[in-house]
């Protein structure tokens, strides 16, 4: 895994944990990372990551119609 340094204004100083979880949830929401990859980025178990996503307003379930159609066809 690569390391990246991000400069953040002092006005928004949550803990380092919050930054990594926020980034992981956003990358998951945008379908850039899988839940497992996002959990790894946030340094959490997959279960813990899934449980905390709601705090950031991210659903575990896709809202895309194409995904729903594919799920129905594969059921």
C-alpha positions as CSV (number, residue, x, y, z in Angstrom):
1,X,0.0,0.0,0.0
2,X,1.3,3.5,-0.8
3,X,1.5,6.3,1.7
4,X,0.2,9.8,0.9
5,X,0.4,13.0,2.8
6,X,-2.6,15.3,2.7
7,X,-2.6,18.9,4.0
8,X,-5.8,19.7,5.9
9,X,-6.8,23.1,7.3
10,X,-6.6,23.3,11.0
11,X,-10.3,24.2,11.3
12,X,-11.2,20.6,10.5
13,X,-9.0,18.4,12.7
14,X,-10.8,15.1,13.4
15,X,-8.6,12.2,14.4
16,X,-6.4,10.5,11.8
17,X,-8.9,7.6,12.0
18,X,-11.7,9.7,10.8
19,X,-9.8,10.9,7.7
20,X,-9.0,7.4,6.6
21,X,-12.5,6.1,7.2
22,X,-14.0,9.2,5.4
23,X,-11.7,8.6,2.4
24,X,-12.5,4.9,2.4
25,X,-16.2,5.4,2.5
26,X,-16.1,7.9,-0.3
27,X,-14.0,5.6,-2.5
28,X,-16.4,2.8,-1.8
29,X,-19.4,4.9,-2.5
30,X,-17.9,5.9,-5.9
31,X,-17.2,2.2,-6.7
32,X,-13.5,2.8,-6.8
33,X,-12.8,0.3,-4.0
34,X,-14.6,-2.8,-2.9
35,X,-15.8,-3.0,0.7
36,X,-12.8,-5.2,1.6
37,X,-10.4,-2.8,0.0
38,X,-12.0,0.2,1.7
39,X,-11.9,-1.6,5.1
40,X,-8.2,-2.3,4.6
41,X,-7.6,1.4,3.7
42,X,-9.5,2.4,6.9
43,X,-7.5,-0.2,8.9
44,X,-10.7,-1.9,10.0
45,X,-12.2,-5.3,9.6
46,X,-14.7,-5.6,6.8
47,X,-17.5,-6.0,9.3
48,X,-16.5,-2.9,11.3
49,X,-16.2,-0.9,8.1
50,X,-19.7,-1.9,6.9
51,X,-21.1,-1.0,10.4
52,X,-19.5,2.5,10.4
53,X,-20.5,3.4,6.8
54,X,-23.9,4.7,7.9
55,X,-22.2,7.4,10.0
56,X,-20.9,8.8,6.8
57,X,-24.2,8.5,4.9
58,X,-23.0,5.7,2.7
59,X,-25.2,2.6,2.0
60,X,-23.8,-0.9,1.6
61,X,-26.4,-1.4,-1.2
62,X,-26.1,0.1,-4.6
63,X,-28.8,2.5,-5.8
64,X,-28.0,2.0,-9.5
65,X,-30.8,0.4,-11.6
66,X,-28.2,-1.6,-13.6
67,X,-26.9,-3.2,-10.4
68,X,-30.4,-4.2,-9.3
69,X,-31.2,-5.8,-12.7
70,X,-27.9,-7.7,-12.6
71,X,-28.6,-8.9,-9.0
72,X,-32.1,-10.1,-10.1
73,X,-30.7,-11.9,-13.1
74,X,-28.0,-13.6,-11.0
75,X,-30.4,-14.6,-8.1
